[in-house]
Amino acid sequence: MMSETLIKNAIILLKDLIKIKSFSGYEDKSADKIEEWLSHNKIKFSRKYNNIWAYNNYYDKNKPTMMLNSHHDTVKPNSAYSLDPYLPQEKDGKIYGLGSNDAGGSLVSLLALFNYFYNKKNMKYNLLLVVSAEEEISGKKGIFSLLPLLPKIEFAIIGEPTEMNMAIAEAGLIVFDGIIYGTSSHVAHRNDNNPIMKIPEILNWFNEFKFKRKSKYLGPVKMVVSNINAGDNHNVIPASVKLVVDVRVNEKYTNHEISEILLKEAPCELKARSLRLSSSYIDPNHKLIKYGRKIRRKTYGSNTLSDRTLLNFPSVKIGPGNSKRSHTANEYIYVKDIQEGIKIYMKLLNHFLK
């Protein structure tokens, strides 16, 4: 009966959040709604920008702290939507709406669980709830802005759609801007230094280059040239060609190592946009993972980013829904996903808190 009430309240909140536009960087209205929900449940909270955090009512600084985190921002709906992305519809066991799967289902499930444990006494761990903004853009006004304000955290559960399996490794990301240099000239004249003619050889280098260290969970580092821009006029050979390189980094490398290797080896000039989105990994023998396996949760590696990339303490990504539905037209989550999610989260939290 208790879990049925949690599930019912979580679904009501999810539908309320779907109605609110909460694009990354513009989540103030959804943050207001979450504040309203916390206030209604008599939960004390703090807010910075559009991030909200709260501690259990009987927080004890002498106890270790476990963090529960998910995000309330969304991407913009794509043009293939045939349904209203802001009109929550429940049909055939599915709840449709933008952000329902990524990461609304995880968010409302963790909020429901935090509410359940908020007034419990004599727990072994403190509970810290963090509802973050700007996750979809890894923004500096997201969870990154909160980290200096938070206490030492022993480990964290990051709510994202994983079908309630445990992503114990998560790839990091580096985006490089590249330039292939040549000599500009009129096309009527011979030019032996045309940067466009260098493209095939350079693309082949990026395709063939292999990083040595492989990960059991993420495989090799993945590197793809995702964008090329060359020239503006039909009768002018450009002085340079611009390209973009997307690198997904496994936990065997730091972003600085990847950057150093490519700056030394690549056949064109490269500049990293940022090195802050690091890979993450939790030991498979960590107590959280060991208990997860005990309750039949699978472990795997995820190539999609989450707020986990910005954390410097052990964490696992686990939540209801399927990541393949994220950012798709007519996004949805099954009601049964949320039901299962709350029950499994409850098992995990009961094991560590009681």
C-alpha positions as CSV (number, residue, x, y, z in Angstrom):
1,M,0.0,0.0,0.0
2,M,2.8,2.3,0.9
3,S,4.6,1.8,-2.5
4,E,1.2,2.3,-4.3
5,T,0.9,5.7,-2.7
6,L,4.5,6.7,-3.6
7,I,3.9,5.6,-7.2
8,K,0.6,7.5,-7.5
9,N,2.1,10.7,-6.2
10,A,5.2,10.3,-8.4
11,I,3.0,10.0,-11.5
12,I,0.9,13.0,-10.6
13,L,4.1,15.1,-10.2
14,L,5.5,13.8,-13.5
15,K,2.4,14.9,-15.3
16,D,2.6,18.3,-13.7
17,L,6.3,18.7,-14.8
18,I,5.6,17.7,-18.4
19,K,3.2,20.6,-18.6
20,I,6.1,23.1,-17.9
21,K,8.7,24.1,-20.5
22,S,12.0,23.5,-18.8
23,F,14.7,23.8,-21.5
24,S,18.3,23.8,-20.2
25,G,19.1,27.3,-18.8
26,Y,15.4,28.2,-18.6
27,E,14.1,25.8,-15.9
28,D,12.9,28.4,-13.4
29,K,9.2,27.4,-13.7
30,S,9.9,23.7,-13.2
31,A,12.2,24.6,-10.3
32,D,9.3,26.6,-8.8
33,K,7.0,23.6,-9.2
34,I,9.4,21.3,-7.4
35,E,9.8,23.9,-4.6
36,E,6.0,23.9,-4.3
37,W,5.9,20.1,-4.1
38,L,8.6,20.0,-1.4
39,S,6.9,22.8,0.6
40,H,3.6,20.9,0.4
41,N,5.4,17.9,1.9
42,K,7.0,20.0,4.6
43,I,10.5,19.4,3.3
44,K,13.1,22.1,4.0
45,F,15.2,22.9,0.9
46,S,17.7,25.3,-0.6
47,R,18.0,26.7,-4.1
48,K,20.8,28.1,-6.2
49,Y,20.0,29.2,-9.7
50,N,17.5,26.5,-10.8
51,N,19.1,23.7,-8.6
52,I,17.4,22.6,-5.5
53,W,18.8,20.5,-2.7
54,A,17.6,19.1,0.6
55,Y,18.8,17.0,3.5
56,N,16.8,14.5,5.6
57,N,15.2,16.1,8.6
58,Y,17.5,14.3,11.1
59,Y,20.7,15.1,9.3
60,D,23.7,14.2,11.5
61,K,27.1,15.6,10.5
62,N,28.8,12.5,12.1
63,K,27.2,10.1,9.7
64,P,28.2,9.5,6.1
65,T,26.0,11.0,3.3
66,M,24.4,9.4,0.3
67,M,23.3,11.6,-2.5
68,L,20.2,11.1,-4.7
69,N,20.3,13.1,-7.9
70,S,18.4,13.7,-11.1
71,H,17.7,16.6,-13.4
72,H,14.6,18.6,-14.3
73,D,15.8,20.3,-17.5
74,T,15.0,19.0,-21.0
75,V,16.1,19.4,-24.5
76,K,13.8,21.1,-27.0
77,P,11.2,18.9,-28.7
78,N,12.3,17.9,-32.2
79,S,10.3,18.6,-35.3
80,A,9.0,15.0,-35.7
81,Y,6.6,15.3,-32.7
82,S,3.0,14.4,-33.6
83,L,1.8,14.9,-30.0
84,D,1.8,18.0,-27.9
85,P,5.1,17.6,-26.0
86,Y,3.7,19.6,-23.0
87,L,0.4,17.7,-22.8
88,P,0.9,14.6,-20.6
89,Q,-1.2,11.8,-22.0
90,E,-1.6,8.4,-20.4
91,K,-2.4,5.7,-23.0
92,D,-1.8,1.9,-23.2
93,G,0.3,2.0,-20.1
94,K,2.5,4.8,-21.3
95,I,2.9,8.4,-20.2
96,Y,3.7,10.7,-23.1
97,G,5.4,14.0,-22.9
98,L,8.8,15.8,-23.2
99,G,11.1,14.8,-20.4
100,S,8.9,11.9,-19.3
101,N,11.7,9.4,-19.9
102,D,14.8,11.7,-19.6
103,A,14.8,12.1,-16.8
104,G,11.3,12.8,-15.4
105,G,10.6,9.2,-14.4
106,S,13.8,9.0,-12.4
107,L,13.4,12.4,-10.9
108,V,9.9,11.9,-9.5
109,S,10.8,8.4,-8.3
110,L,13.7,9.7,-6.3
111,L,11.6,12.7,-5.0
112,A,9.0,10.2,-3.8
113,L,11.6,8.1,-2.0
114,F,13.3,11.1,-0.4
115,N,9.9,12.2,0.9
116,Y,9.3,8.7,2.4
117,F,12.7,8.7,4.2
118,Y,12.7,12.4,5.1
119,N,11.4,12.1,8.6
120,K,12.9,8.7,9.4
121,K,15.1,8.6,12.6
122,N,18.2,6.6,13.3
123,M,19.2,6.0,9.6
124,K,22.7,4.8,9.0
125,Y,23.3,7.5,6.3
126,N,22.2,11.0,5.8
127,L,20.3,11.5,2.6
128,L,21.0,14.5,0.3
129,L,18.6,15.2,-2.5
130,V,19.9,17.2,-5.5
131,V,17.6,18.2,-8.3
132,S,19.9,19.7,-10.9
133,A,19.5,22.1,-13.8
134,E,21.4,22.4,-17.0
135,E,22.3,18.7,-17.1
136,E,21.5,18.4,-20.8
137,I,24.2,21.1,-21.6
138,S,26.6,20.3,-18.7
139,G,26.1,23.9,-17.7
140,K,28.2,25.8,-15.1
141,K,24.9,26.8,-13.4
142,G,23.9,23.2,-12.9
143,I,25.2,20.7,-10.4
144,F,28.7,22.0,-10.9
145,S,27.7,25.2,-9.1
146,L,26.5,23.3,-6.1
147,L,29.5,21.1,-5.4
148,P,31.4,23.6,-3.3
149,L,28.4,24.0,-1.0
150,L,27.8,20.3,-0.4
151,P,29.3,18.1,2.4
152,K,31.5,15.1,1.8
153,I,29.5,12.5,-0.1
154,E,30.3,8.8,0.3
155,F,28.4,7.7,-2.8
156,A,25.6,8.8,-5.1
157,I,22.7,7.4,-7.1
158,I,22.2,9.3,-10.3
159,G,18.7,9.0,-11.7
160,E,18.7,8.5,-15.5
161,P,16.9,6.0,-17.7
162,T,18.8,2.7,-17.5
163,E,15.9,0.2,-17.2
164,M,17.0,0.0,-13.5
165,N,20.3,-1.6,-14.4
166,M,23.6,-0.1,-13.1
167,A,25.8,2.0,-15.4
168,I,29.0,1.6,-13.4
169,A,31.2,3.3,-16.1
170,E,30.3,6.3,-18.1
171,A,32.3,7.8,-21.0
172,G,33.7,11.2,-20.9
173,L,33.5,13.7,-23.8
174,I,36.0,16.0,-25.5
175,V,35.0,18.1,-28.5
176,F,37.9,19.3,-30.6
177,D,37.9,22.1,-33.2
178,G,40.3,21.3,-35.9
179,I,41.9,23.3,-38.7
180,I,43.6,22.0,-41.9
181,Y,45.7,24.8,-43.3
182,G,46.5,25.5,-47.0
183,T,46.9,28.4,-49.3
184,S,44.1,30.5,-50.6
185,S,43.9,31.3,-54.4
186,H,41.7,31.7,-57.4
187,V,40.6,28.4,-58.8
188,A,41.9,29.3,-62.2
189,H,45.5,29.1,-61.0
190,R,47.4,25.9,-60.0
191,N,47.4,25.4,-56.2
192,D,49.5,22.5,-54.7
193,N,48.5,23.5,-51.2
194,N,44.7,23.2,-51.4
195,P,43.4,22.3,-47.9
196,I,40.3,20.6,-49.3
197,M,42.5,18.0,-51.1
198,K,44.1,17.1,-47.7
199,I,40.7,16.1,-46.3
200,P,40.7,12.4,-47.4
201,E,44.1,11.7,-45.9
202,I,43.2,13.4,-42.6
203,L,39.8,11.7,-42.3
204,N,41.5,8.4,-42.9
205,W,44.0,9.2,-40.1
206,F,41.2,9.9,-37.6
207,N,39.4,6.7,-38.7
208,E,42.5,4.5,-38.4
209,F,44.0,5.9,-35.2
210,K,43.6,3.6,-32.2
211,F,44.0,4.4,-28.5
212,K,45.7,1.4,-26.8
213,R,43.8,1.1,-23.5
214,K,40.4,-0.7,-23.7
215,S,37.7,-0.8,-21.1
216,K,35.8,-3.9,-20.1
217,Y,32.6,-1.8,-19.9
218,L,33.1,1.0,-22.5
219,G,35.4,-0.6,-25.0
220,P,38.0,1.5,-26.8
221,V,38.0,5.3,-26.9
222,K,35.7,6.3,-29.8
223,M,36.7,9.2,-32.1
224,V,34.6,10.6,-34.9
225,V,34.9,13.6,-37.2
226,S,31.3,14.9,-37.0
227,N,31.5,18.2,-38.9
228,I,33.5,19.7,-41.8
229,N,33.2,23.3,-43.2
230,A,35.2,24.3,-46.2
231,G,35.0,27.4,-48.4
232,D,32.3,29.9,-49.3
233,N,32.7,30.7,-53.0
234,H,32.8,28.4,-56.0
235,N,35.8,30.2,-57.5
236,V,38.0,30.6,-54.4
237,I,40.2,27.9,-52.9
238,P,40.0,28.5,-49.1
239,A,43.0,29.1,-46.9
240,S,41.7,26.5,-44.4
241,V,39.2,23.8,-43.7
242,K,37.5,23.6,-40.3
243,L,36.4,20.3,-38.7
244,V,34.9,19.1,-35.4
245,V,36.1,15.9,-33.7
246,D,33.9,14.1,-31.1
247,V,35.9,11.9,-28.7
248,R,34.2,9.5,-26.2
249,V,36.7,8.7,-23.5
250,N,36.8,5.5,-21.5
251,E,37.8,5.3,-17.8
252,K,41.3,4.2,-18.7
253,Y,42.3,7.7,-19.8
254,T,42.0,11.1,-18.4
255,N,40.8,13.9,-20.7
256,H,44.2,15.6,-20.3
257,E,45.9,12.4,-21.6
258,I,43.7,12.2,-24.6
259,S,44.3,15.8,-25.4
260,E,48.1,15.5,-25.1
261,I,48.1,12.4,-27.4
262,L,46.0,14.0,-30.1
263,L,47.8,17.4,-30.0
264,K,51.0,15.5,-30.6
265,E,49.9,12.9,-33.1
266,A,47.0,14.5,-35.2
267,P,47.9,15.6,-38.7
268,C,46.0,18.9,-38.3
269,E,45.8,21.6,-35.6
270,L,43.4,20.8,-32.8
271,K,42.0,22.7,-29.8
272,A,39.8,21.2,-27.1
273,R,36.7,23.2,-26.2
274,S,36.8,21.8,-22.7
275,L,38.4,19.0,-20.7
276,R,35.9,19.1,-17.8
277,L,33.6,16.3,-18.9
278,S,35.5,13.3,-17.6
279,S,34.7,9.6,-17.7
280,S,33.5,8.1,-14.5
281,Y,33.8,4.7,-12.9
282,I,32.8,2.9,-9.7
283,D,34.5,-0.2,-8.6
284,P,32.4,-3.3,-9.3
285,N,33.2,-4.4,-5.7
286,H,31.8,-1.2,-4.2
287,K,29.1,-2.2,-1.7
288,L,26.4,-0.4,-3.7
289,I,27.2,-2.4,-6.8
290,K,27.5,-5.7,-4.9
291,Y,24.1,-5.2,-3.4
292,G,22.7,-4.1,-6.7
293,R,23.9,-7.4,-8.3
294,K,22.3,-9.3,-5.3
295,I,18.9,-7.9,-6.3
296,R,19.6,-8.9,-9.9
297,R,20.6,-5.6,-11.4
298,K,22.9,-5.9,-14.4
299,T,26.1,-3.8,-14.7
300,Y,27.2,-2.1,-18.0
301,G,29.0,0.9,-19.4
302,S,27.2,3.9,-20.8
303,N,28.3,6.2,-23.6
304,T,25.8,8.9,-22.8
305,L,26.7,11.7,-20.4
306,S,25.0,12.7,-17.2
307,D,25.8,14.9,-14.2
308,R,28.0,12.1,-13.0
309,T,30.8,13.3,-15.3
310,L,31.2,16.3,-12.9
311,L,31.4,14.4,-9.7
312,N,34.5,13.4,-7.8
313,F,33.1,10.7,-5.6
314,P,31.7,7.2,-6.3
315,S,28.4,7.1,-8.1
316,V,26.2,4.8,-10.2
317,K,23.6,5.7,-12.9
318,I,20.4,3.9,-12.4
319,G,16.8,4.8,-13.1
320,P,13.5,3.8,-14.8
321,G,13.0,4.2,-18.5
322,N,15.1,3.4,-21.6
323,S,17.8,5.7,-22.8
324,K,16.9,4.9,-26.4
325,R,13.7,6.9,-25.9
326,S,15.5,10.0,-24.8
327,H,15.4,13.0,-27.1
328,T,13.0,11.2,-29.5
329,A,9.7,12.4,-30.9
330,N,6.7,11.5,-28.8
331,E,8.9,10.6,-25.8
332,Y,7.2,8.3,-23.3
333,I,7.8,6.2,-20.2
334,Y,5.8,3.2,-19.1
335,V,3.9,3.4,-15.9
336,K,5.3,0.0,-15.0
337,D,8.8,1.5,-15.4
338,I,8.1,3.9,-12.6
339,Q,6.4,1.2,-10.5
340,E,9.5,-1.0,-10.9
341,G,11.9,1.9,-10.4
342,I,10.4,3.0,-7.0
343,K,10.4,-0.6,-5.8
344,I,14.0,-1.2,-6.7
345,Y,15.1,2.2,-5.4
346,M,13.3,1.3,-2.1
347,K,15.3,-2.0,-1.8
348,L,18.6,-0.1,-2.4
349,L,17.8,2.6,0.1
350,N,16.4,0.3,2.8
351,H,19.5,-1.9,2.6
352,F,21.8,1.1,3.4
353,L,19.7,3.3,5.6
354,K,18.2,0.8,8.0
